[in-house]
Amino acid sequence: MNFENLFPTPIGRLDLNKPFTKKEIQFINGLKRRPNIGNETSVDNYIFKHKELKRVSDLIDKAINEYYKEVYSPANDVRLYVTQSWANYSKTGAYHHKHHHPNSIVSGVLYVNAISELDRIYFYNNKEPMLKAPVKDWNAWNSQSWWLPVATNNIVLFPSTLEHMVENVVNADERVSISFNTFVIGILGDNKELTELIL
């Protein structure tokens, strides 16, 4: 039997083409922190606006627009831009609660410090199954959740509606990541179909 994957959820994965510099890491680690559910986050929710992260911000801008063009293939001149960006800090035993990102099109995580053998991000299927039966072998069709390993310099992009979370950190090193949300700028819809939206 042949199977076709219809309407899959696109998860973009790539690496930062150049590792973080010492100055970038010092800036990220030096940000003022506040408590979050299960871990800590930066007080500043617009960290890509700082000159210290200009190089990283430019690389993320390129990545999100490559994702958008590949997945949505817009006919009009439409592009994504980062609306908010913040750092996450998770020490041993910390976690990141299950959530999604409202008011955003594509969200992403850039890992500043993570170990591929120990760190992972979990994604959850938003569609509840019509029937539930014991599963012999888990796969992309019958699973309600799936995890991906992550490492330093990894970028993971996904639709903002997709629920995700991170389990308790088990390694001794603090896991550090940067999360970001996006929105579109340009022309959506069609003038003749009365669906045009100029952003």
Summary of the structure (lengths in Angstrom):
residues: 199
radius of gyration: 18.3
end to end distance: 45.5
largest distance: 58.5
contacts: 536
relative contact order: 0.24
helix: 17%
strand: 36%
